[in-house]
Amino acid sequence: AVTVGATRVLSPAEWDLHGPASPHGRAALDEVVRARTALLDAVGEAVLALDDRACVVHMNTAAEQLFGWSNEDARGRHLRELGSSDLTSDQVEAVVRHVWAGGTWADDLVIRLRSGRRFEAQVSAAPLLVEGQVSAVITSTVDVSRRLAAVADLSHQVRHDRLTGLRNRAALIESLDEVLTDVASADGATSATVIVVDLEDFRSQNRVLGPALGDHLLRATAAALRQTTHPGDVLARVSGDSFAVCCSHLRDDEAAVRYADHLREAVARPVILGGVRVVLRSSAGVALVRPPTPSSSELLRRADAALLDAKAVGRSSLAYHHQMDERLRRQALLEVLIRRMVAGGRAPLAYQAIHRLADGAVIGAEALLRLRGDSGVPVSPQEVFAAADRAGLSRDVGRLVLEAACQEARRWADARPERQLSVSVNLSPEQFADREIADQVRAALEAAQLDPSRLCLEISESILLVDTEWSARQLALLKMLGVVLVVDDYGTGHTSLVHLKRFPLDSIKIDLSLVAGLPDSPEDLAVVTATMAVADALGLRVVAVGIEDRRQLTGLDRLGCHYGQGFLWSPATSSEELVAQATAAVSVMPDRAPSAGLAAAPAAAPPNWTEELDSILRSLVHEVRTPLTVAMGYASMLEHGADDDRVELAGRIRAATERINRLLANLEDVRLIDNGDLLLEVHRQDVRALVAGIVDDLGGVVHRELVLAQDGDDVVLVDVDDVRIGSAVANLVTNAAKYAQPGSPLGVDVTVDAEWARITVTDDGPGVADADLGLLYRKYGRADRSHRGSGLGLYLARGSARAHGGDISYRRRHPSGSAFTLSIPRCAPSPAQPSDGNGSGIVRS
């Protein structure tokens, strides 16, 4: 006898003894078998009837489909001819003899068909009895490959992250269990390390980009980590924005931290999503196995502890040590306090006064969260918000702070209405990324009945730079409420002038790290000086944070800083004490002599109407820019829609705001001209080619024919700021267009002599009376009140010409008309305009 699996199969000798008795003869038996097996055609499983030699007597329809044989072709063929399997021919025949002897058989086999198809099947065999005698062996074959694949797929899904295809936390722990078992049994011969990498700003990016692009960002991060990890490392996604790596090739903390930094560098590679360049910042925690061997969950906990410490201390990667456990316990207790505060619906606040540096007067205060632990010691706001963020409560905490600060500011207004104190509230990254933040601010203002201008919202510089398009829209929506917008921590990021100009901001807060170095640090002094210049140009007020001594205060005051806060006056205090400080208005400004310029200044002359208008317009410039930025923000939002009417409306809004922005730029140029501070970016170029290009550009602007006439074609070089000269010529041309007769052309003539290049613009209008020539060049005046215009363009044109060492002259033509001539020296810069040796330079007029 032979054994197939666990089944004992009869030997040929035994078979001869126990073979079938056939009273009806073989032919009759075959007919009976065929009659009975024909009933099996209705069965859904593949069924074969075999004779005692393992040859096919009958196969049903399902078997024909499975094996690819017809019943007629298969009849009389050995079972192995239909398809091979794990069993040899001898084993197949042994199974048949066993079943013919009255036994049964079943096993899982891999069957290979003549078509080349290969599948896994469950095969069983049982005898077919006719009048108590075995007449055939009936086999049932079920293709289970799909079911097994489905089970395998389900198993894979259970153990893997569906988005990235990486292992999940459960699968990682299984792998860790195996690794730690090997480490324990190897008695120190092998090691294991877990590194947890957390994407610090993924959640804010996800809200900005949207879920679809956020998923793409996660897949890109997973791909970057796959390419960076070593062969044999186990990579897993352990939470929404955290990944973990288990590896055995690291031997100490230093090597592990280096490897963690290498992984972080891979995560930080820029990704382009929806046309936006996204760079993710990350932190990493490292835990090495040390005796006694910890459990998998404990090793992961240690890596998480190191990660939290890395975030808390501002380090990129840290390795675990036992002192971190104390901080974890503190964080757990802090989370309990935060949940208790949120459930109570009230945020405890302290207030640090903001002083005007000129006289020390209190003009407002920054609201700071002052949550106290069981010991009564206050916890820093940064630590509270970090814990709230980990617990998913940062929005709730931020909302409570906002509401409490507005309520307190309202009480200040009631108690000291003459002081007009404002309150400053920091917006966390989670709050600023919230699409409903404007609604939350509006609700807080309405609930407190607080004037919006008394609320200052501070947004960190780094937050604004995550997505400048999103930031501009969020700021525009907040600015519409009437609140004051402040850039916090200025000087620590990379905000460019373009960003500051685009954002509807009111104030800049210089970071305390820069203030701390004053007045001794040349680097900090340079940054603060540049910041003051930028703020002055953009009409922004400046608040210095962290002023602690009089030397810092004196230095900031001399640089022109407007406001400050710090321990020099007081630490954060209660609301009542803040009101008392504001009432006392005690100045701590150091004694100082007035500057020489102030001491020597004569008594001011009575202002004329032009100077008064200058003062009024300059004070309004910043206030005008704010609604303009809001309008531009709305235009951007409308342009993203598919509605043609909206796009057209957006274009009109954008065009209108751009015109007003140009006017504001002109007013700023007036100030520079008046102060002799107009900057020229000088380039040496051919005046004839320059004017030809200007005329070509102006043709579609004035909607008149421009006739260009030049007295030669040779190259005439001048050192000019082509943008400002272009603006000057444009002002002359547009001014002439106002006076010319309808449909008449305008003339633009270029003449040169040994010293000068002259650009003359002529028209056939009524001209300007001699008595009005003085008024013509006055700012905001009109030579003829019946014509539109303010006179500002001519004033700017003359100021630009004089900055180049030239001028603008006017003469009336006979019998009517006007001619304005712009004169520029030929390559003869004044001593105040040195060349840089390369044909270009930047010159202050």
C-alpha positions in Angstrom: 0.0 0.0 0.0 1.1 3.6 -0.6 0.2 6.7 1.4 -1.0 9.9 -0.3 -1.2 12.7 2.3 -2.8 11.0 5.4 -4.7 8.5 3.2 -3.7 4.8 2.9 -4.2 3.6 -0.7 -4.5 -0.1 -1.7 -1.6 -1.8 -3.5 -2.2 -3.5 -6.8 -2.3 -6.9 -5.1 -5.0 -5.7 -2.7 -6.8 -4.1 -5.6 -7.0 -7.4 -7.4 -8.5 -9.0 -4.3 -11.0 -6.2 -3.7 -11.7 -5.1 -7.3 -15.3 -4.7 -8.5 -17.5 -7.7 -9.2 -19.3 -7.0 -12.5 -22.4 -9.2 -12.9 -23.6 -7.0 -15.7 -20.4 -6.8 -17.6 -18.2 -3.8 -18.3 -20.3 -2.4 -21.1 -23.5 -2.4 -19.1 -21.7 -0.9 -16.2 -20.4 2.0 -18.3 -24.0 2.7 -19.5 -25.2 2.9 -16.0 -22.3 5.2 -14.9 -23.0 7.5 -17.9 -26.7 7.6 -17.1 -26.0 8.6 -13.5 -23.1 11.0 -14.2 -25.3 12.8 -16.8 -27.3 14.0 -13.9 -24.2 15.9 -12.7 -24.3 18.3 -15.7 -26.6 20.5 -13.6 -24.0 20.8 -10.8 -22.1 24.1 -10.7 -18.8 22.6 -9.7 -16.5 20.8 -12.1 -17.3 17.1 -11.7 -15.5 14.1 -13.4 -16.4 10.5 -13.4 -13.3 8.2 -13.6 -12.9 4.5 -14.1 -10.6 2.3 -12.2 -7.7 3.3 -14.3 -8.1 7.0 -13.6 -9.5 7.6 -17.1 -12.4 9.9 -17.8 -15.8 8.3 -18.2 -17.8 11.6 -18.1 -17.3 15.3 -17.3 -20.0 17.8 -16.7 -20.5 21.2 -18.3 -18.7 23.0 -15.5 -15.7 20.7 -15.9 -15.6 21.3 -19.6 -15.4 25.0 -19.0 -12.8 24.7 -16.3 -10.4 22.3 -18.0 -11.0 23.4 -21.6 -11.9 20.0 -22.9 -15.2 18.7 -24.3 -16.8 15.6 -22.8 -16.4 13.7 -26.1 -12.6 14.6 -26.4 -11.9 13.9 -22.7 -13.7 10.5 -22.5 -11.2 7.6 -22.2 -8.2 10.0 -21.5 -6.1 9.7 -18.3 -6.8 12.4 -15.7 -3.2 13.7 -16.0 -3.9 14.5 -19.7 -6.5 17.0 -18.7 -4.0 18.9 -16.6 -1.1 18.2 -14.4 -1.0 18.9 -10.6 1.2 18.3 -7.6 0.5 14.6 -7.9 2.3 12.2 -10.2 0.5 9.7 -12.4 1.2 6.9 -9.9 -0.2 9.0 -7.0 -3.3 9.8 -9.1 -3.9 6.1 -9.8 -3.3 5.2 -6.1 -5.9 7.7 -5.1 -8.4 6.2 -7.6 -7.8 2.7 -6.3 -8.3 3.9 -2.7 -11.6 5.5 -3.6 -12.7 2.5 -5.6 -12.1 0.4 -2.6 -14.7 2.6 -0.8 -12.6 5.4 0.6 -12.7 9.2 0.1 -10.0 11.7 -0.5 -9.6 15.5 -0.5 -6.6 17.9 -0.8 -5.6 21.4 -2.1 -3.7 21.2 -5.4 -2.2 23.6 -7.9 -3.5 22.5 -11.3 -1.7 23.5 -14.6 -3.8 23.2 -17.8 -2.6 22.6 -21.3 -3.6 26.3 -22.1 -0.9 27.4 -19.6 -3.3 28.6 -17.0 -2.4 27.8 -13.5 -4.8 27.9 -10.5 -5.3 26.7 -7.0 -8.1 24.2 -6.4 -9.8 22.2 -3.8 -10.2 18.6 -5.1 -12.2 15.8 -3.5 -13.0 12.2 -4.6 -15.7 9.7 -3.6 -17.0 6.4 -5.0 -20.2 6.1 -7.2 -22.2 3.0 -6.1 -24.4 1.1 -8.5 -26.4 -1.8 -6.9 -23.9 -1.6 -3.9 -20.9 -1.9 -6.1 -18.4 0.9 -6.9 -18.9 1.8 -10.5 -16.9 5.0 -10.9 -14.8 7.6 -8.9 -16.5 11.0 -8.8 -14.1 13.9 -8.4 -15.1 17.5 -7.6 -12.7 20.4 -8.5 -13.3 23.9 -7.2 -11.2 26.8 -8.4 -10.3 28.8 -5.2 -7.6 31.0 -6.6 -9.9 34.1 -6.6 -11.1 33.4 -3.1 -7.5 32.9 -1.9 -6.5 36.1 -3.7 -9.4 38.0 -2.0 -8.3 36.6 1.3 -4.7 37.6 0.7 -5.9 41.1 -0.5 -8.0 41.5 2.6 -5.0 40.4 4.7 -2.9 43.0 2.9 -5.5 45.7 3.5 -5.7 44.9 7.1 -1.9 45.2 7.5 -1.3 48.1 5.0 -2.2 51.7 4.6 -4.6 52.0 1.6 -3.4 55.5 0.6 0.4 55.0 0.5 0.6 51.2 0.3 3.0 51.2 3.3 2.5 49.0 6.3 0.3 50.3 9.0 0.9 50.6 12.7 -0.4 47.1 13.5 1.9 45.5 10.8 4.8 47.5 12.1 4.3 46.2 15.6 4.2 42.6 14.2 7.5 43.2 12.5 9.0 44.8 15.6 7.9 41.8 17.7 9.9 39.6 15.3 12.9 41.9 15.3 12.9 42.3 19.1 12.7 38.5 19.5 15.8 38.1 17.3 17.6 40.9 19.3 16.8 39.3 22.6 17.9 35.8 21.4 21.1 37.2 19.9 22.3 38.5 23.2 23.5 41.9 21.9 24.8 40.6 18.6 22.1 42.5 16.7 20.4 45.8 17.3 17.1 47.5 16.4 16.1 51.2 16.0 12.8 52.9 15.5 12.6 56.4 13.9 9.3 58.3 13.8 9.1 61.2 11.3 6.3 63.7 11.7 5.2 66.2 9.1 4.9 69.3 11.1 2.7 71.5 8.9 0.9 68.9 6.9 -2.5 69.6 8.4 -2.4 73.3 7.5 -1.1 72.4 4.0 -4.0 69.9 3.6 -6.6 72.6 4.4 -5.0 75.0 2.0 -4.5 72.4 -0.9 -7.7 70.4 -0.3 -8.0 66.7 0.5 -7.1 65.4 -3.0 -3.8 67.3 -3.3 -3.2 66.5 0.4 -3.4 62.8 -0.4 -1.0 63.3 -3.3 1.4 65.0 -1.0 1.3 62.0 1.4 1.9 59.6 -1.4 4.8 61.7 -2.6 6.2 61.7 0.9 5.9 57.9 1.2 7.7 57.5 -2.2 10.5 59.8 -1.0 11.0 57.7 2.1 10.9 54.4 0.2 13.7 55.7 -2.0 15.8 56.8 1.0 15.4 53.9 3.4 17.9 51.0 3.4 17.1 47.5 2.0 15.6 45.5 4.9 14.2 48.6 6.7 10.5 48.3 7.6 8.7 51.5 6.6 5.1 52.2 7.9 2.6 55.0 8.1 1.6 55.0 11.7 -0.8 58.0 11.8 -2.3 60.6 9.5 1.0 62.6 9.2 3.5 60.4 10.8 5.8 57.7 9.4 8.0 55.1 11.2 11.1 53.2 10.1 12.4 50.1 11.8 16.0 49.2 11.0 18.9 47.1 12.3 21.9 48.7 10.7 22.4 51.5 13.3 24.6 51.0 16.3 24.4 54.3 18.3 22.3 57.4 18.9 24.6 59.6 16.8 24.3 57.4 13.7 20.5 57.1 14.2 20.1 60.9 14.4 22.1 61.3 11.2 19.9 58.7 9.5 16.8 60.5 10.8 18.0 63.8 9.4 18.7 62.0 6.1 15.0 60.9 6.0 13.8 64.4 6.9 15.9 65.8 4.0 14.0 63.4 1.7 10.7 64.6 3.0 11.7 68.3 2.5 12.2 67.8 -1.3 9.9 70.3 -3.1 6.7 68.9 -4.6 4.7 70.8 -7.2 0.9 70.4 -6.6 -1.7 72.3 -8.5 1.0 74.6 -9.8 2.1 75.4 -6.2 5.6 74.5 -4.9 5.1 72.8 -1.6 7.9 72.1 0.9 7.2 70.1 4.1 9.0 70.6 7.3 9.4 67.6 9.6 10.7 66.5 13.0 12.0 63.0 14.0 12.3 61.0 17.2 14.7 58.1 17.5 14.7 55.1 19.9 17.4 52.4 20.0 16.9 49.1 21.7 18.8 49.0 25.0 18.8 46.1 27.5 16.5 44.9 28.8 14.8 44.5 25.5 11.6 46.6 25.5 8.3 45.6 23.9 7.3 46.9 20.5 4.7 49.4 22.0 7.3 50.6 24.5 9.9 51.2 21.8 7.4 53.2 19.7 6.4 55.2 22.8 10.1 56.1 23.3 10.4 57.2 19.7 7.2 59.3 20.1 8.6 60.9 23.3 11.8 61.8 21.5 9.7 63.3 18.6 7.7 65.5 21.0 10.9 66.7 22.6 12.4 67.5 19.2 9.4 69.7 18.5 9.4 71.3 21.9 13.1 72.4 21.8 13.1 73.3 18.2 15.5 70.5 17.2 15.0 68.6 14.0 15.8 65.1 15.3 16.4 63.8 18.8 17.2 60.4 20.4 15.3 59.1 23.4 16.6 59.3 26.9 14.8 58.6 30.2 14.4 62.3 31.2 11.9 62.6 28.4 9.4 60.5 30.3 8.9 63.3 32.8 8.0 65.7 30.1 5.6 63.2 28.7 3.9 63.0 32.0 3.7 66.8 32.1 2.2 66.9 28.7 -0.5 64.4 29.7 -1.4 66.5 32.7 -1.4 69.6 30.5 -3.8 68.0 28.1 -6.1 67.3 31.0 -6.0 71.0 32.0 -6.7 72.0 28.4 -9.7 69.7 28.1 -11.0 71.0 31.4 -10.6 74.6 30.2 -12.4 73.9 26.9 -15.2 72.2 28.8 -15.5 75.2 31.1 -15.7 77.6 28.1 -13.4 80.3 29.6 -9.7 81.0 28.8 -7.7 82.7 31.6 -5.7 85.6 30.1 -2.9 87.9 31.1 -2.0 91.1 29.2 1.3 92.7 28.4 1.1 96.4 27.7 2.1 97.9 24.4 3.7 101.4 24.8 4.2 104.3 22.5 8.0 104.9 22.6 7.7 108.7 22.2 6.1 109.2 25.6 5.6 105.7 27.2 1.8 105.9 26.9 -0.1 102.6 26.9 -2.0 102.2 23.6 -3.0 98.5 24.0 -2.0 95.1 25.2 -1.2 91.6 23.9 -3.5 88.9 25.3 -1.5 85.9 26.5 -3.0 82.6 27.7 -2.2 81.9 31.3 -3.2 78.3 32.1 -1.9 77.3 35.5 -1.0 73.8 36.5 -1.9 72.1 39.8 1.2 73.7 41.3 -0.1 77.2 40.4 2.8 77.9 38.1 1.6 79.3 34.7 2.4 77.3 31.6 3.8 79.1 28.6 1.3 79.8 25.8 3.6 78.1 23.3 3.5 74.9 25.4 -0.3 75.1 25.8 -0.9 75.5 22.1 1.5 72.7 21.2 -0.3 70.4 23.6 -3.7 71.6 22.3 -2.6 70.9 18.7 -1.5 67.4 19.6 -4.9 66.8 21.3 -6.8 68.4 18.3 -8.1 71.2 20.5 -6.0 74.2 19.1 -9.1 75.7 17.3 -11.2 75.5 20.5 -8.4 77.1 22.6 -7.9 79.8 20.0 -11.6 80.6 19.9 -11.8 80.9 23.7 -8.8 83.2 23.8 -10.3 85.4 21.0 -13.7 85.6 22.8 -12.2 86.4 26.2 -9.9 89.1 24.8 -12.7 90.8 23.0 -14.9 90.8 26.1 -12.0 92.3 28.1 -11.3 95.0 25.5 -14.9 95.9 25.7 -14.6 96.4 29.5 -11.5 98.6 28.9 -13.5 100.7 26.5 -16.3 101.1 29.0 -13.9 101.9 31.9 -11.5 104.2 30.0 -13.3 105.3 26.7 -10.8 108.2 26.3 -7.8 105.8 26.1 -9.0 103.8 23.1 -7.1 100.7 24.2 -6.7 97.9 21.7 -6.1 94.2 22.3 -3.8 91.9 20.3 -4.6 88.2 19.8 -2.3 85.7 18.2 -3.8 83.4 15.6 -2.4 79.9 15.6 -1.6 78.1 12.3 -4.7 75.9 12.8 -6.9 79.0 13.2 -5.5 80.8 10.2 -5.9 77.8 8.1 -9.6 77.5 9.1 -11.9 78.7 6.3 -14.4 79.9 8.9 -11.9 82.1 10.9 -13.5 85.3 9.6 -16.9 84.2 10.8 -15.4 83.3 14.2 -13.8 86.7 14.5 -17.1 88.4 13.5 -19.0 86.4 16.1 -16.5 87.3 18.8 -16.7 91.0 18.0 -20.5 91.0 17.9 -20.8 89.1 21.1 -18.6 91.6 22.9 -20.0 94.6 20.9 -16.4 95.7 20.4 -15.3 98.2 17.8 -13.3 96.1 15.2 -10.6 98.7 15.1 -9.8 97.8 18.7 -8.9 94.2 17.8 -5.4 93.4 16.4 -4.9 89.9 15.0 -1.3 88.8 15.0 -0.2 86.1 12.4 3.3 84.7 12.4 5.5 85.6 9.5 6.2 81.8 8.8 2.4 81.1 8.6 1.9 83.7 6.0 4.6 82.2 3.7 3.1 78.6 3.7 0.8 79.6 0.8 0.9 83.3 -0.1 -2.2 83.1 -2.3 -4.2 81.6 0.5 -2.8 84.0 3.1 -3.7 87.0 0.9 -7.3 85.8 0.7 -7.6 85.0 4.4 -6.2 88.4 5.3 -8.5 90.1 2.9 -11.5 88.5 4.5 -10.3 89.4 8.0 -9.5 93.0 6.9 -13.1 93.4 5.6 -14.2 93.1 9.3 -12.3 96.3 10.1 -9.7 94.7 12.4 -6.0 95.5 12.5 -3.7 93.0 11.0 -0.1 92.5 12.3 2.8 90.3 11.1 4.3 88.7 14.2 7.9 87.4 14.6 9.0 89.6 11.7 12.7 89.1 10.8 12.7 85.4 11.5 11.3 84.3 8.2 11.7 85.4 4.6 8.9 87.8 3.9 9.8 89.8 0.8 8.7 93.3 0.0 6.4 91.8 -2.6 4.5 89.9 0.1 4.3 92.9 2.4 3.0 95.0 -0.4 0.4 92.4 -1.3 -0.9 91.7 2.1 -3.4 94.2 3.7 -1.2 94.7 6.8 -1.3 97.5 9.3 1.7 96.7 11.6 4.9 94.7 11.9 6.2 93.2 15.2 10.0 92.9 15.2 10.9 89.6 16.8 12.5 89.7 20.3 15.6 87.7 18.9 16.5 90.9 16.9 15.7 93.3 19.7 17.9 91.3 22.2 21.0 92.1 20.2 20.5 95.9 20.1 22.3 98.2 20.1 25.5 96.1 20.1 24.9 93.6 17.3 25.6 95.1 13.8 23.6 92.3 12.1 20.5 92.9 14.3 20.9 96.6 13.9 21.0 96.3 10.1 17.9 94.1 10.0 15.9 96.5 12.3 17.0 99.5 10.3 15.9 97.9 7.1 12.6 96.9 8.7 12.0 100.5 9.7 12.7 101.7 6.2 10.3 99.1 4.7 7.6 99.9 7.2 7.9 103.6 6.6 7.7 103.1 2.8 4.6 101.0 3.1 2.9 103.0 5.8 3.1 100.3 8.5 3.6 100.9 12.2 6.3 99.0 14.0 6.2 97.3 17.4 9.4 96.0 18.9 8.9 92.9 21.2 11.1 92.0 24.2 12.4 95.4 25.2 14.2 94.8 28.6 16.6 97.7 29.1 16.9 101.4 28.4 19.7 101.0 25.9 17.5 98.9 23.6 14.7 101.4 24.1 17.0 104.3 23.2 18.3 102.5 20.1 14.8 101.6 18.8 13.6 105.2 19.4 16.5 106.6 17.4 15.8 104.2 14.6 12.2 105.5 14.4 10.4 102.6 16.0 6.9 103.6 17.0 5.8 101.2 19.7 7.2 98.5 22.0 6.5 96.0 24.7 8.6 94.1 27.2 9.8 93.6 30.8 11.3 97.1 30.8 7.8 98.3 31.6 6.2 95.1 33.1 5.6 91.4 32.5 2.2 90.2 31.5 -0.3 91.3 34.2 -4.0 91.2 35.0 -6.6 93.2 33.1 -7.2 95.5 36.1 -3.5 96.2 36.4 -3.3 96.9 32.7 -6.0 99.5 33.0 -4.2 101.1 35.9 -1.0 101.3 33.8 -2.9 102.9 31.0 -4.4 105.4 33.3 -1.1 106.3 35.0 0.6 106.6 31.5 4.1 106.6 33.2 6.9 107.2 30.7 10.2 105.4 31.1 11.8 107.2 28.1 15.4 108.1 29.0 16.5 111.7 29.1 17.8 112.8 25.8 18.7 116.0 24.0 16.7 116.9 20.9 18.5 116.1 17.7 20.5 118.8 16.0 18.0 118.9 13.2 15.1 119.5 15.5 17.0 122.1 17.6 17.9 124.1 14.6 14.5 124.0 13.0 12.9 127.5 12.6 9.4 128.2 13.6 7.0 126.6 11.2 5.5 128.9 8.6 1.7 128.9 8.2 0.9 126.0 6.0 -0.6 126.7 2.6 -3.4 124.7 1.1 -1.1 122.5 -0.9 0.8 121.4 2.1 -2.4 120.7 4.0 -3.6 118.6 1.1 -0.3 116.8 1.1 -0.7 115.9 4.8 -4.2 114.7 4.3 -3.5 112.6 1.3 -0.4 111.0 2.9 -2.4 110.1 6.1 -5.0 108.4 3.9 -2.6 106.4 1.7 -2.3 103.4 4.1 -6.1 103.4 4.7 -6.8 103.5 1.0 -4.4 100.6 0.3 -6.2 98.3 2.7 -9.6 98.3 0.9 -7.7 98.1 -2.4 -6.0 94.9 -1.3 -9.4 93.5 -0.2 -10.8 94.4 -3.6 -7.9 92.7 -5.3 -8.5 89.6 -3.1 -12.1 89.5 -4.2 -11.0 89.8 -7.8 -8.7 86.8 -7.4 -11.5 84.8 -5.9 -13.9 85.7 -8.7 -11.3 84.9 -11.4 -11.1 81.3 -10.1 -14.8 80.8 -11.0 -16.0 79.5 -14.4 -18.7 82.1 -14.8 -17.9 84.5 -17.6 -19.8 87.4 -15.9 -17.7 86.9 -12.7 -14.5 86.9 -14.7 -15.5 90.1 -16.4 -16.4 91.7 -13.1 -13.1 90.6 -11.6 -11.3 92.3 -14.5 -13.1 95.5 -13.9 -12.3 95.4 -10.2 -8.7 94.6 -10.9 -8.4 97.5 -13.4 -10.0 100.0 -11.0 -7.8 99.0 -8.1 -4.7 99.1 -10.3 -5.5 102.7 -11.3 -5.8 103.7 -7.6 -2.6 101.8 -6.8 -0.8 103.9 -9.4 -2.2 107.0 -7.9 -0.9 106.0 -4.5 2.5 105.2 -6.0 2.5 108.7 -7.6 1.8 110.3 -4.2 4.7 108.4 -2.7 6.9 109.7 -5.6 5.7 113.2 -4.7 7.0 112.7 -1.2 10.4 111.5 -2.5 10.7 114.4 -4.9 9.8 116.9 -2.1 12.5 115.4 0.2 15.1 115.0 -2.6 15.1 111.2 -2.1 13.9 110.0 -5.5 15.9 106.9 -6.4 16.9 106.4 -10.1 18.0 103.1 -11.6 20.2 104.5 -14.3 21.1 102.7 -17.5 23.0 104.1 -20.5 20.9 103.8 -23.7 20.0 105.5 -27.0 17.5 108.3 -26.4 15.9 107.9 -29.9 15.3 104.2 -29.4 14.0 104.8 -26.0 11.4 107.5 -27.2 10.4 105.3 -30.1 9.6 102.5 -27.7 7.7 104.8 -25.4 5.6 106.2 -28.3 4.8 102.7 -29.5 3.6 101.7 -26.0 1.4 104.9 -25.7 -0.4 104.5 -29.0 -3.0 102.3 -27.5 -3.3 104.2 -24.3 -4.2 107.8 -25.5 -6.3 106.6 -28.4 -4.8 109.3 -30.6 -2.3 109.3 -33.5 1.2 110.0 -32.2 3.5 111.4 -34.8 7.2 110.8 -34.0 9.8 113.1 -35.5 13.5 112.8 -35.0 16.3 115.0 -36.3 18.6 112.2 -37.2 19.2 108.5 -36.9 22.6 108.3 -35.2 22.9 106.9 -31.7 22.6 109.5 -28.9 23.5 108.1 -25.5 21.9 109.3 -22.2 22.1 108.0 -18.7 18.5 107.7 -17.5 16.1 105.7 -15.5 14.0 104.5 -18.5 11.0 103.7 -16.3 10.8 107.2 -14.8 11.6 108.9 -18.1 8.9 106.8 -19.7 6.4 107.9 -17.0 7.4 111.5 -17.5 6.8 111.3 -21.3 3.6 109.5 -20.7 2.4 112.3 -18.4 3.2 114.9 -21.0 1.4 113.0 -23.8 -1.7 112.3 -21.7 -1.8 115.9 -20.6 -1.6 117.1 -24.2 -4.4 114.7 -25.2 -6.7 116.4 -22.7 -6.2 119.8 -24.5 -5.9 118.8 -28.1 -8.8 119.1 -30.5 -10.9 115.9 -31.0 -9.3 113.6 -33.6 -6.1 115.7 -33.8 -2.7 113.9 -33.7 -0.1 114.6 -31.1 3.5 115.3 -32.0 6.5 113.8 -30.3 9.8 115.3 -31.5 13.4 114.3 -30.5 16.1 116.9 -31.0 19.7 116.8 -29.9 22.7 119.1 -29.6 26.1 118.9 -28.1 24.9 118.8 -24.5 21.2 118.0 -24.5 18.6 115.6 -25.8 15.2 117.2 -25.9 11.8 115.4 -26.1 9.0 117.8 -27.1 5.3 116.9 -27.0 2.9 119.2 -29.0 -0.8 119.6 -29.3 -3.2 122.0 -31.1 -5.3 122.9 -28.1 -6.0 126.3 -26.6 -2.7 126.4 -24.7 -2.1 127.6 -21.2 -2.4 131.3 -20.2 0.8 132.9 -19.0 -0.9 133.8 -15.7 -1.7 130.1 -15.1 1.8 128.7 -15.7 2.7 128.8 -12.0 -0.5 126.9 -11.1 0.2 124.4 -13.8 3.2 123.0 -12.1 1.7 123.0 -8.6 0.7 119.7 -7.2 -3.0 119.0 -7.4 -3.7 122.2 -9.3 -5.3 122.7 -12.7 -4.4 125.3 -15.3 -7.9 125.0 -16.8 -10.6 123.8 -14.4 -12.7 122.7 -17.3 -10.3 119.9 -18.1 -9.9 116.8 -16.0 -6.7 116.2 -14.1 -5.0 117.2 -10.9 -1.7 118.6 -12.2 0.0 115.8 -10.4 1.4 114.2 -13.6 3.2 117.4 -14.7 4.6 117.9 -11.2 6.0 114.3 -11.3 7.3 114.7 -14.8 9.2 117.8 -13.9 10.5 116.2 -10.6 11.8 113.2 -12.6 13.4 115.4 -15.2 15.2 117.5 -12.5 16.4 114.3 -10.8 18.2 113.5 -14.0 19.8 116.9 -14.1 17.4 118.2 -16.7 14.0 120.0 -16.6 10.7 120.6 -18.4 9.8 123.8 -20.1 6.6 125.1 -21.7 5.8 127.4 -24.6 2.6 128.4 -26.3 2.4 127.9 -30.0 1.0 130.4 -32.5 -1.9 130.8 -33.2 -2.8 128.1 -30.6 -1.5 125.0 -28.9 1.1 124.0 -26.4 4.6 122.4 -26.5 6.2 120.8 -23.4 9.9 119.9 -23.7 11.7 117.4 -21.5 15.5 118.1 -21.5 18.0 115.4 -20.5 21.8 115.8 -20.4 23.8 113.7 -22.9 25.9 111.2 -20.9 26.8 113.9 -18.4 25.7 112.7 -15.0 25.9 115.3 -12.2 28.3 114.8 -9.3 25.5 113.3 -7.3 25.0 110.6 -10.0 28.3 108.6 -10.2 28.6 105.9 -12.7 29.2 102.3 -11.4 31.6 101.7 -14.2 29.3 99.3 -16.0 26.9 101.8 -17.6 24.3 101.5 -14.9 23.7 102.3 -11.3 21.2 103.3 -8.6 21.3 107.0 -7.7 19.5 109.1 -5.1 18.6 112.4 -6.6 
